[in-house]
Amino acid sequence: MDRRSFIKKAGLATGTAVAGSTLAAPAIAQSMPKVTWRLTSSFPKSLDTIYGAAETMANYISDATDGNFTIQVFAGGEIVPGLQAADAATAGTVEMAHTASYYYWGKDPVYALGTAIPFGLNYRQQNAWFYHGNGNKLMNDFYATQGLYGLPCGNTGAQMGGWFRKEINTLEDLKGLKMRIGGMGGKIIEKLGVVPQQIAGGDIYASLEKGTIDATEWVGPYDDLKLGFYKVAKYYYYPGWWEGGPILHALVNLEKWNELPKSYQAIMTAACQAANSDMMANYDFKNPTALRELVANGTQLRPFSSEILSACFDAANETYAEINAVNPTFKAIYEDLTAFRKDAYLWAQLSEYQYDTFMMLQQRAGKL
């Protein structure tokens, strides 16, 4: 081949390559458009674990899209009050919220099933039911009626039973007690004489300090230490039977979700799942150290008595029967969840439970 022919052919090839790259650019731009959203959280920035899950999710999404899809996270109260986060997403005031679905159970009890119901599932079981059972589908069928699309985005694991100014030894001690408690737990414990209060996280300490409430539950040692509850209430009870594995949700305005490219929907789904796992790991790492510090500051750890737990369990089942009788959507989801719960706890009694129990005995014996 002579030099003139080679240059001509090479030039043609180069031109084709340039043309190809020119044609490809608009396709790439179209598949990864610039999208900027706002997210309102139900939580204050000071609670870096629970508030931080939304930031973790947003960072994953930004990194995965080279900054083309960005979500600005606002703390509770910066745009709307924490307990109105989902309402803001429904209304389109913001594109999405990071919140606990059960905060809105007063509008419809079905909302409670999205986070946790008393004596429901633990953290691992929640993930199994949502990701591989019917949880996500059933809850999103409901969320769609509220103008929302939901993705699990965080979990605290089984929570503590809360802070009390006085010891709670019998059912009689619960009567007349004013307690901040989230979700459906308040309705159930009300049957035992407690006066439930729904107060956003950032406002709890002042209410407890002033005596507006006699007790409060929040999450667990790490967050509770940050919020300073041990300074105004001495007794720290466990377990938080109303929240065995509460899921937080990224609740997205349904129209905005449907407008997203499929690739962005997939990236958000993966980012929420990653943040869900990360938040639980964060709590598991930080809670042991925080618990030691709380005890060093005079906190008195107390288990709820079997009498109290049994009475609460019976009150929960009574409550579910009442709701099932008038709310067919709740009934359908509840029955799917409890059918899974029965088998899940059968399996949970075997290998891992026995292993954990043995290792806990070694810890108590000072061998770890």
Phi, psi and omega in degrees: 000131180280166186299318182298318180293320181297313180299319180297313181292320179297320179297320178297318180296318180296318179299320179297318180296318179296317179298320179298318180292326179293321180288329185287328186303313179298325180296318178296315180299322182291325182281340178232069183289162175285121179229128178235121182241162171243140178237130174255130181265159172270002192235152178282156180297334182297335178269082190296336180286304187282319174291323186295338180299324178293320178293320177301312179300314182297321179294319177300317182295316179297315180296320183289340182248016181055036177080006181282332178243106183242143179233118178271125185262128178244139180287160175305131180096342181284324175248307175223160175302152185306322183277006176245014185298312180295323179298322179294323178291319178300316183286345183085009175299322171229164180283331183202166179228153170242114192201176172259120184305326184291350175299339187251017184295339177295334176285321178198126181303340180300328178305326183297325182294340179286338181252292179188144171245152180305134181060036179267235186256152173276182186303308183294321179293323176301313180299319180298315183291319180289314187275326185239348172262213183260004188304307182298316182295312183296317181291323180286333171299320178287312182303327180299327178290346178256006181076028185228159168232131187245142174228127175305133185210060177131151176203143181263348191076181181302128185269170175280162183276355172109177186253131183230142178286335180228163178290146179244095184260330184227170177298329180298328181292343181277339188293126179082359181289127177268117187228131171284121180210133184272159172068204185286346179305326180295319180296322182285314181290341175297329179296340180260009174102357178283146177257101185285147177230137176253111184227135179295153186308318184289348183253000188290315186303313182299321180294321179289320180295320182282348182085010175298328174234157181260344184201160177208150167242149173227268181231281184193189190308313186296308180292319183294326175295315179300322182279350172075022184300330182298342180283339185235358175213133190268327190260128185243109187262159178208155357270167174277084187298342180277351183216077180286338179190064188291126178269134168268154182235145160271110180258115187255138172306125189300319179297318180294321178298315182292336179282341183291143170302150180303325179296320179290324176298317180294320180294318179295320179300314180293321181295320178294321179294321178294318179294327178300313180291318183297320182295319179295317179298322179299313179295317181298329179283322189268333185297319182301315180295319180296322180297318178299319180293321178298315179295322178296336179268012174099003178296136178255113179280134181220135172275145170295140180291159176299326179299314181292314180298317180295319179295321178292321178299315179295321179294325178295312180298323176296319179295316180297321178297321179295316181290318180303328183290339185235352185229093184297329178293314177301314183302315182296315181288318180301316182292325176294316180296313185288331174296318176293320181303318182301312180288324183297319180283339171295312179293321185296340181285347187270241195306305188293319178300315181294320178297310181299318180298316179299315182293325177295323177295325177293322178297316180295329180277000178076023184263354179263000000 
